[in-house]
Amino acid sequence: MADMGNSNSSESGGGGDDDGIVNWVALVISLVALLGTFAQVFQQYIASAAGYSNCGESVMGRWHESKKRKFRATELRFEVEFETPVIFVCPTTNDKGPIKKQPIYFVSGTPQSLKETRALLPQDEEAHRQSLQESTVHTADNERASWVVLLSQLQSMEKESQDWQQEHYKQNPPERMEQVDFSKHTLAVALQAKKRSWDTMPAGVKKPYATTTMCHLLEIVAMMGIHWKEFDRSRERYRAEGNGYILMGTNVPELGIMFTLQVTGKSRFQENRVIPVDEVKELCCGYVSTLFQENKDRRRIEFPNDDTKDSKDTKDLNFLQLGSLDEIAETMVLIECNTDTAKYFRSPDAKHGHLFPVPFELLGMLGKTLHIRNSAFRMLPNPTPYHWDKNFFNMRRLVREYWKKITDSDTDDVLWNPQTQKLMDDSETLVHALDVDKKSKTPGYSMPLLNTLHDVLVGCDNFLKTSDRDLVRMVIREHFQEVMRMINDKGSAEGDFDANSMRSGGVKQVAEHFDELTAASPELRQEAFMELYFFKVLRHVRARAVMSYGRRQTTQYAPSVHSPDSAIDSEPEARASPPSLRKDGSSQSVPMLTVQFPGGGPQPDLADETTKLESTASAIWCTLVLRMLCWLLLHDFNKKDVQIPKSELLGSRLPVYIA
């Protein structure tokens, strides 16, 4: 019995050990299952952070450091947050951005700016070039967001252009000259960081995007030397190329217009760098600030919505619109040209140029000087629909021929006055500066030449601003009426003088029409052009401008003998006036009319008044022509750049996105 008890006890104890083992195994299995369940639940929560893998370093560069998961307890899921830039263009003194209470970081090309904008550092860029074995064509990186590439290229633009200018200063030692640095730029790219959530991303967008506006994008494109080839808003197709870049734009559902930048070749930012001035914003949309524009507080966003015909800015010649043929025709109407002149720009059969397209002449005569003193940058966006091709003329020779004509004692049509004498001195100084520039290390960009051109323009502006605005407008109007008529009308003009004009050295044939310029050899083309201007255009412009001005001032006006239309509006009674002095000191009797002024009283000496008006009109015309030559020498346009009509986008705050 005792043995049986011991046996049962033994069997009972062995069963207890087996049960413990089974229990432990069950516990382990349960824990593994529990951990697997927790891991699965945790993985599902982690997977709820949609878009986290799309915000990696390969996509966003250093901006990927801003990504994080944020648990939303009410929805039992994670939300992905990250930062992308809001890019805009403003002066370097600006302290207000589109995002309130956020710091503004400028793209200046410095190491500090690279750090603040989270762009590629110079050493990283150099390492990337070495990995490409110094290839001039960068292979496309499909993973990286194109706005990261844009920021890197903008930093490179600023650094390369400023390095080039510093080297330019070394080759052109400054004489008491203050160098221009980034802080003096009134056109700079800036950005602010904006927090975003992947929850708000449209379904078709797989990468974080940067934000800007349409007007700022147009300005950035111009700064980078990219030219629009297609800008079709009706079909939502946008394409721009140039300087080693291609920019494509299309509409993205539920978002808006999305642009993508691609690097297709080697870019260059040296003398081709666009002048960093605020007025570039207007040129991008075909608007031109004139020398009379002084309202710096004006908001551009309001300008396209103004009625152009009633705008004070257009009546005072503060702005010109040159972005399309229709806008040029409208501008001609606004400066009070006749209907025929406006129709020339709307007619597909009419000619619009002589040595170069006529709108560039208007731009040079009235356009505001945008060059920064002591700076070597000259490039601007082209505000006209015409190509600026310098292969067909030589602006330096035009300046030399201008100097010859205005200082020629046989040029009777140039009436002397103090301003004319100043123009003689300025043109002589300019010709000397051009000769010195040829021998410099940087022909066309030497600092003495650029500053001389700038100074001459300042002098011309001061004279035009202090002159009678109505008379200036009359001269401008009559000039373009006469030039466009001569370009398109091959018939004999009223009041033409003898083509065989006695010049120094014998009889010389004077060109009658601009068509003859194309037949002239390149070395004589500039001389023939100035012959036409001084011996044909000036005579008609002065006479008709003075006549029109006089008619506005009084109900009756008596033109002088200088006018080819002296018989117009004449009366039988005439009296001899005091002799009028020519530039060479000779005198000529000018028959004047007896004009009865209302109310009686003493009558002014009309001969003196008329001669003074003609002398002033002649000086205004000569000033405008010299200003045009200097302005076009001091500023430059890319030959491939033409304006595609988009004037209504000036100041547009339409949001656009960069992929």
C-alpha positions in Angstrom: 0.0 0.0 0.0 2.8 2.3 0.8 4.4 1.5 -2.5 1.2 2.4 -4.3 1.1 5.7 -2.4 4.6 6.4 -3.4 3.8 5.6 -7.0 0.8 7.9 -7.2 2.7 10.6 -5.5 5.5 10.3 -8.1 3.1 10.3 -11.0 1.4 13.4 -9.6 4.7 15.3 -9.2 5.8 14.5 -12.8 2.5 15.8 -14.2 3.0 19.1 -12.4 6.3 19.7 -14.2 4.8 19.0 -17.6 1.9 21.4 -16.9 4.4 24.1 -16.0 6.3 23.6 -19.2 3.1 23.8 -21.2 2.1 26.9 -19.3 5.4 28.6 -20.0 5.2 27.7 -23.7 1.7 29.0 -23.8 2.7 32.2 -22.1 5.6 32.7 -24.5 3.4 32.1 -27.5 0.8 34.5 -26.1 3.5 37.1 -25.6 4.8 36.7 -29.1 1.3 36.9 -30.5 0.7 40.0 -28.3 3.9 41.6 -29.5 3.1 40.8 -33.0 -0.3 42.4 -32.6 1.3 45.4 -31.0 3.8 45.6 -33.8 1.1 45.3 -36.4 -1.0 48.0 -34.7 2.1 50.2 -34.4 3.0 49.6 -38.0 -0.5 50.6 -39.0 -0.2 53.8 -37.0 3.2 54.5 -38.5 1.9 53.7 -42.0 -0.9 56.3 -41.3 1.9 58.9 -41.7 1.3 59.2 -45.4 4.0 61.0 -47.4 6.8 60.7 -44.9 8.9 58.7 -47.3 8.3 61.4 -50.0 10.0 64.0 -47.9 13.4 62.4 -47.8 16.8 64.1 -48.3 16.9 62.8 -51.9 13.8 64.9 -52.6 14.0 68.0 -50.5 17.7 68.3 -49.8 18.4 69.9 -46.4 14.8 70.9 -46.2 14.1 67.2 -45.2 15.3 68.1 -41.7 12.0 69.9 -41.1 9.8 66.8 -41.6 8.2 65.2 -38.6 5.3 63.0 -37.5 2.6 64.5 -35.3 0.1 62.2 -33.6 -3.5 63.2 -33.9 -5.2 61.6 -30.9 -8.7 62.3 -32.1 -8.1 60.4 -35.3 -5.7 57.8 -33.9 -3.2 58.5 -36.6 0.0 60.3 -37.4 0.2 63.4 -39.6 3.3 64.4 -41.6 4.4 68.0 -41.3 7.2 69.6 -43.2 8.5 73.0 -44.4 8.8 74.3 -47.9 9.8 77.8 -49.1 7.5 80.7 -50.2 9.6 82.5 -52.8 9.2 86.1 -53.7 11.2 89.1 -55.2 11.7 92.3 -53.3 14.4 94.9 -52.5 17.1 93.9 -50.1 15.8 96.5 -47.6 12.4 94.8 -47.4 11.3 93.5 -44.0 7.8 92.3 -44.7 7.0 89.0 -46.4 3.9 87.1 -47.3 4.0 85.2 -44.0 3.6 87.4 -41.0 6.1 87.1 -38.1 8.4 84.9 -40.1 12.0 85.7 -40.9 13.0 86.6 -44.4 16.1 85.0 -45.9 17.7 86.5 -49.0 19.4 84.6 -51.7 22.8 86.3 -51.9 25.2 83.5 -52.7 27.1 83.8 -49.3 27.7 80.9 -47.0 25.3 82.4 -44.5 22.6 82.7 -47.1 23.3 79.1 -48.2 22.8 77.9 -44.7 19.6 80.0 -44.1 18.0 78.9 -47.3 19.1 75.3 -46.8 20.6 75.2 -50.3 23.6 73.3 -51.6 26.9 74.5 -50.1 29.6 75.4 -52.5 31.7 72.3 -51.6 28.7 70.0 -52.2 28.1 71.6 -55.6 31.8 71.1 -56.5 31.7 67.5 -55.3 28.6 67.0 -57.5 30.5 68.4 -60.5 33.4 66.1 -59.9 31.1 63.2 -59.8 29.9 64.2 -63.2 33.5 64.2 -64.4 33.3 68.0 -65.2 30.5 67.4 -67.7 28.9 70.6 -68.9 25.5 69.0 -69.1 24.0 67.9 -65.7 22.1 64.7 -65.8 18.5 65.1 -64.6 17.8 64.1 -61.1 14.2 62.9 -61.2 13.9 62.4 -57.4 14.9 65.9 -56.4 12.2 68.6 -56.2 12.9 71.2 -58.9 12.5 74.1 -56.4 15.6 72.7 -54.6 17.4 72.9 -57.9 16.0 76.5 -58.4 17.3 77.7 -55.0 20.7 76.2 -55.8 20.9 77.9 -59.2 19.7 81.2 -57.8 22.5 81.0 -55.2 25.0 80.2 -57.9 23.6 83.2 -59.9 24.3 85.7 -57.1 27.7 84.2 -56.3 29.0 84.0 -59.8 27.8 87.4 -60.9 29.2 89.1 -57.8 32.5 87.3 -58.2 32.6 88.5 -61.8 32.0 92.0 -60.8 34.7 92.0 -58.2 37.1 90.7 -60.9 35.8 93.4 -63.2 36.7 96.0 -60.5 40.3 94.7 -60.5 40.6 95.2 -64.2 39.0 98.6 -64.0 40.6 100.2 -60.9 38.0 102.5 -59.3 38.8 106.2 -58.9 37.1 107.3 -55.8 34.4 104.8 -56.7 32.1 103.1 -54.3 31.6 99.4 -55.2 28.1 98.1 -55.7 27.4 95.1 -53.5 24.3 93.0 -52.8 22.8 95.4 -50.3 22.3 98.0 -53.0 20.2 95.7 -55.1 16.5 96.7 -55.4 15.7 93.4 -57.0 16.5 90.2 -55.0 15.1 86.8 -54.4 13.9 86.1 -50.9 12.0 83.3 -49.2 10.2 82.4 -46.0 9.7 78.9 -44.6 6.1 77.7 -44.4 4.8 74.7 -42.5 2.7 72.3 -44.5 0.9 69.1 -44.0 0.8 66.1 -46.3 -2.9 65.9 -45.7 -3.4 68.9 -47.9 -1.4 67.6 -50.9 -3.5 67.0 -54.0 -3.8 63.4 -55.0 -1.7 63.7 -58.1 1.3 65.4 -56.4 3.9 63.1 -55.0 6.6 65.6 -53.9 6.5 68.7 -51.7 6.1 71.9 -53.7 7.3 75.5 -53.2 4.9 78.5 -53.6 5.3 81.8 -55.4 3.1 84.1 -57.4 2.8 84.6 -61.2 4.5 88.0 -61.1 7.4 86.8 -59.0 7.9 83.8 -61.2 8.1 86.1 -64.3 10.7 88.2 -62.5 12.8 85.2 -61.4 12.7 83.7 -64.9 14.0 87.1 -66.3 16.8 87.3 -63.7 18.0 83.8 -64.6 18.2 84.6 -68.3 15.3 82.4 -69.3 13.1 83.6 -72.2 9.5 82.7 -72.8 8.8 80.7 -75.9 5.2 79.8 -75.2 2.8 81.5 -72.8 -0.7 80.3 -73.6 -3.1 80.8 -70.8 -6.1 79.6 -72.7 -4.6 76.1 -73.2 -2.5 76.4 -70.0 0.8 75.7 -71.7 3.9 77.5 -70.5 7.5 77.0 -71.7 10.6 79.1 -71.3 14.2 78.3 -72.3 17.6 79.9 -72.1 20.9 80.0 -70.3 21.0 76.2 -69.8 17.4 75.9 -68.3 14.0 74.8 -69.4 10.9 75.8 -67.4 7.6 74.0 -68.1 4.2 74.8 -66.7 0.9 73.0 -66.7 -2.3 72.9 -64.7 -2.6 70.5 -61.8 -6.2 69.6 -60.8 -7.2 70.7 -57.3 -4.1 72.9 -57.1 -3.3 75.3 -59.9 -0.4 76.0 -62.3 2.6 73.9 -61.5 6.1 74.7 -63.0 9.1 72.4 -63.3 12.6 73.6 -63.8 15.2 71.4 -65.5 18.9 72.1 -66.0 19.8 71.2 -69.6 23.3 72.8 -70.0 25.8 75.1 -68.4 24.5 78.4 -67.1 26.4 81.7 -67.1 25.9 84.7 -64.9 28.5 87.3 -65.7 28.1 90.3 -68.0 24.8 88.7 -69.1 23.4 89.2 -65.5 20.2 91.2 -65.5 20.5 94.6 -63.8 19.1 94.0 -60.2 16.7 97.0 -60.2 13.1 97.1 -59.2 11.9 98.4 -62.7 12.8 95.0 -64.2 9.4 93.9 -62.8 7.7 96.2 -65.2 9.8 95.3 -68.2 8.9 91.6 -67.7 5.3 92.5 -68.6 6.0 95.1 -71.4 5.8 98.2 -69.2 8.5 100.8 -69.2 9.0 103.5 -66.6 10.1 106.7 -68.2 12.4 109.5 -67.1 9.3 111.4 -65.9 8.2 108.7 -63.5 9.0 109.6 -59.9 6.1 108.1 -57.9 8.0 105.3 -56.0 5.0 104.6 -53.6 2.7 103.4 -56.4 1.5 99.9 -56.1 2.0 98.0 -59.3 -0.9 95.6 -58.5 -3.3 98.4 -59.2 -1.8 99.6 -62.5 -3.1 96.9 -64.9 -6.6 97.5 -63.6 -6.5 101.2 -64.5 -8.1 102.6 -67.6 -5.0 103.3 -69.6 -6.6 106.2 -71.5 -7.6 108.0 -68.3 -4.5 107.2 -66.3 -2.6 110.1 -65.1 0.6 108.1 -65.5 0.1 107.7 -69.2 -1.0 111.3 -69.7 2.2 112.5 -68.0 4.3 110.0 -69.9 5.2 108.2 -66.7 4.7 104.8 -68.3 4.9 103.3 -71.8 3.3 100.0 -72.9 5.4 98.2 -75.5 4.5 94.5 -75.0 2.6 93.9 -78.2 1.9 95.6 -81.5 -1.5 96.7 -80.3 0.0 98.2 -77.1 2.6 100.0 -79.1 -0.1 101.4 -81.4 -2.1 102.5 -78.3 1.1 104.1 -76.9 1.5 106.1 -80.1 -2.1 107.4 -79.6 -1.4 108.3 -76.0 1.6 110.5 -77.0 -0.9 112.1 -79.5 0.4 110.7 -82.7 -2.0 110.7 -85.7 -4.0 107.7 -86.6 -1.8 106.7 -89.5 1.2 106.3 -87.2 -0.8 104.0 -84.9 -2.1 102.0 -87.9 1.4 101.2 -89.0 1.9 99.0 -86.0 -1.4 97.2 -86.5 -0.8 96.6 -90.2 0.9 93.3 -91.2 2.3 94.9 -94.3 3.8 98.0 -92.7 7.5 98.4 -91.7 8.4 99.1 -88.2 12.2 99.6 -88.3 15.1 101.4 -89.9 18.5 100.3 -88.6 16.6 98.7 -85.7 12.9 98.6 -84.7 11.4 102.0 -83.9 10.0 101.0 -80.5 13.6 100.7 -79.2 14.1 104.3 -80.3 11.1 105.3 -78.1 12.5 103.2 -75.3 15.9 104.9 -75.5 14.4 108.4 -75.8 12.1 108.1 -72.8 13.0 105.0 -70.8 14.3 105.5 -67.3 18.0 105.0 -66.7 18.2 101.6 -65.0 21.9 101.1 -64.9 23.4 101.2 -61.4 26.2 103.7 -61.2 29.6 101.9 -60.7 28.1 98.6 -61.7 29.1 96.6 -64.8 25.7 94.9 -65.4 23.8 96.1 -68.5 21.3 93.4 -69.4 17.5 93.9 -69.3 14.4 91.9 -70.2 13.1 92.9 -73.6 9.8 94.8 -73.2 9.0 94.8 -76.9 7.9 92.0 -79.4 11.0 92.7 -81.6 14.5 91.1 -81.5 17.4 93.4 -80.6 20.0 92.3 -83.2 23.1 94.5 -83.2 24.6 92.7 -86.2 23.0 95.2 -88.6 24.2 98.5 -87.0 27.0 99.9 -84.9 25.8 102.0 -82.0 29.3 103.4 -81.4 29.5 104.7 -85.0 26.1 106.3 -84.6 27.4 108.2 -81.6 30.4 109.4 -83.6 28.2 110.5 -86.5 25.9 112.3 -84.1 28.9 114.2 -82.8 30.0 115.1 -86.3 26.6 116.4 -87.3 25.8 118.5 -84.2 29.3 120.1 -84.3 29.3 120.7 -88.1 29.2 124.4 -88.8 27.3 123.7 -92.1 24.4 122.1 -90.3 22.1 125.1 -90.4 19.1 123.1 -89.1 20.7 122.8 -85.6 19.9 126.1 -84.0 22.3 127.1 -81.3 21.4 127.6 -77.7 23.1 126.7 -74.4 21.7 123.2 -74.4 22.9 122.6 -77.9 26.4 123.7 -76.8 26.2 121.3 -73.9 25.2 118.4 -76.2 28.3 119.2 -78.4 30.5 119.0 -75.3 28.8 115.8 -74.0 29.0 114.0 -77.4 32.7 114.9 -77.7 33.4 113.6 -74.2 31.4 110.5 -75.1 33.4 109.9 -78.3 36.6 110.2 -76.3 35.3 107.7 -73.7 34.5 105.3 -76.5 38.0 105.5 -77.9 39.5 104.9 -74.5 37.1 102.0 -73.9 38.4 100.2 -77.1 41.8 100.0 -75.5 40.6 98.8 -72.1 40.7 95.2 -70.8 36.9 95.0 -70.9 35.7 96.8 -74.1 32.1 97.8 -73.8 32.1 97.3 -70.0 34.9 99.6 -68.8 33.8 101.6 -65.8 34.7 105.0 -67.2 32.6 104.4 -70.3 29.6 103.2 -68.4 29.7 106.1 -65.9 30.2 108.6 -68.7 27.1 107.3 -70.4 25.2 107.4 -67.1 26.3 111.0 -66.5 25.2 112.1 -70.0 21.8 110.5 -69.5 21.5 112.4 -66.2 22.2 115.7 -68.0 19.7 114.9 -70.7 17.1 114.0 -68.1 17.6 117.2 -66.2 17.0 119.3 -69.3 14.0 117.4 -70.5 12.4 117.4 -67.0 12.8 121.2 -66.8 11.5 121.9 -70.3 7.9 122.6 -71.2 6.3 119.2 -71.1 3.8 120.0 -73.8 6.7 121.0 -76.2 8.6 117.9 -75.3 5.5 115.8 -76.1 5.0 117.7 -79.4 8.6 117.0 -80.5 8.3 113.3 -79.6 5.0 113.0 -81.4 6.2 114.7 -84.6 9.4 112.7 -84.5 7.7 109.4 -84.6 5.1 110.5 -87.0 7.8 111.6 -89.4 10.0 108.6 -88.9 7.2 106.1 -89.4 6.0 108.0 -92.5 9.4 108.0 -94.0 9.9 104.3 -93.4 6.6 103.4 -95.0 6.0 106.2 -97.6 8.4 106.2 -100.5 6.8 109.2 -102.1 8.1 112.7 -102.0 7.4 114.4 -98.7 6.0 117.8 -98.4 8.7 120.5 -98.1 11.6 118.2 -99.2 14.8 120.0 -99.7 17.2 119.5 -102.6 18.8 116.1 -102.4 22.1 117.5 -103.6 23.2 119.3 -100.5 26.5 121.3 -100.4 28.7 119.7 -97.8 32.3 120.2 -96.8 34.4 119.0 -99.7 31.8 119.2 -102.4 28.4 118.0 -103.5 27.1 115.0 -101.5 24.0 112.9 -102.1 21.7 112.9 -99.1 19.6 109.8 -98.4 15.9 110.4 -99.0 14.4 107.2 -97.4 15.3 104.6 -94.8 15.2 101.9 -97.5 18.5 103.3 -98.8 20.2 102.3 -95.5 20.0 98.7 -96.4 21.9 99.3 -99.6 24.6 101.2 -97.9 27.8 99.4 -96.9 28.1 98.7 -93.1 30.7 101.4 -92.6 28.5 104.1 -94.3 25.2 103.0 -92.9 25.5 105.0 -89.7 26.5 108.1 -91.6 23.5 107.8 -93.9 21.2 107.3 -90.9 22.4 110.5 -89.2 22.2 112.4 -92.5 18.6 111.5 -92.7 17.9 112.5 -89.1 19.7 115.9 -89.1 18.9 117.1 -92.7 15.4 115.7 -93.1 13.7 114.6 -89.8 14.9 117.5 -87.7 13.5 120.1 -90.1 10.0 118.6 -90.2 9.9 117.8 -86.5 10.9 121.2 -85.3 8.6 123.1 -87.7 5.5 121.1 -87.0 6.2 120.8 -83.2 6.5 124.5 -82.9 3.4 125.1 -85.0 1.3 122.7 -83.0 2.6 124.1 -79.7 1.7 127.6 -80.9 -1.7 126.6 -81.9 -2.4 125.2 -78.4 -1.2 128.4 -76.8 -3.1 130.9 -79.0 -5.8 130.7 -81.5 -3.5 132.1 -84.3 0.1 131.3 -84.9 2.6 132.5 -87.4 5.4 130.1 -88.4 8.8 131.4 -89.2 10.9 131.0 -92.3 12.6 127.9 -90.8 9.3 126.0 -91.2 8.7 124.4 -94.6 5.0 125.0 -94.0 5.4 128.8 -93.5 2.7 129.6 -95.9 0.1 127.7 -93.9 -2.4 129.8 -92.0 -0.7 133.0 -93.3 -2.5 136.3 -93.6 -1.9 139.0 -96.2 -0.5 141.4 -93.7 3.0 140.8 -92.7 5.8 142.7 -91.1 9.5 142.4 -91.0 10.9 140.9 -87.8 14.3 141.4 -86.2 16.9 139.0 -87.7 17.1 135.6 -86.2 20.6 134.3 -85.5 21.9 131.1 -86.8 24.5 128.9 -85.1 27.2 130.4 -87.3 26.2 133.9 -86.3 24.6 134.9 -89.7 21.2 136.6 -89.7 18.1 136.0 -91.7 14.9 138.0 -91.9 11.9 136.1 -90.8 8.5 137.4 -92.0 6.0 137.3 -89.2 2.3 138.0 -89.0 0.5 140.6 -87.1 -1.6 138.8 -84.4 -4.2 140.7 -82.5 -4.2 139.5 -78.9 -7.6 139.7 -77.0 -7.9 142.8 -74.7 -5.4 144.9 -76.6 -2.3 145.9 -74.8 1.3 145.5 -75.8 2.1 142.7 -78.1 5.1 140.5 -77.5 7.9 140.4 -80.0 6.7 137.3 -82.0 9.9 137.0 -83.9 12.0 136.5 -80.8 9.3 134.2 -79.3 9.2 132.1 -82.4 13.0 131.8 -82.8 13.3 130.9 -79.1 10.6 128.2 -79.5 12.3 126.8 -82.6 15.7 126.8 -80.9 14.2 125.1 -77.8 12.5 122.5 -80.0 15.7 121.8 -81.9 17.6 121.4 -78.6 14.9 119.0 -77.3 15.1 116.9 -80.4 18.9 116.7 -80.3 18.7 115.8 -76.6 16.3 113.0 -77.3 18.4 111.6 -80.0 21.6 111.7 -77.9 19.7 110.2 -75.0 18.4 107.4 -77.2 22.0 106.5 -78.3 23.4 106.6 -74.8 20.5 104.6 -73.3 20.9 101.9 -75.9 24.6 101.8 -75.4 24.3 101.6 -71.6 21.6 98.9 -71.6 21.5 95.7 -73.5 19.0 92.9 -74.5 19.5 89.3 -75.3 19.0 88.7 -79.1 16.7 85.7 -78.4 14.5 87.5 -75.9 11.2 88.9 -77.1 8.1 89.9 -75.2 5.1 87.7 -75.3 2.0 89.7 -74.4 1.2 89.4 -70.7 0.8 93.0 -69.5 -2.2 92.2 -67.3 0.1 90.0 -65.1 2.1 93.0 -63.8 1.8 92.7 -60.0 -0.4 89.5 -60.4 -0.8 87.7 -57.1 -2.1 84.5 -58.7 -0.5 81.6 -56.7 1.7 79.3 -58.7 3.7 76.3 -57.6 7.1 74.9 -58.3 7.3 71.1 -58.3 
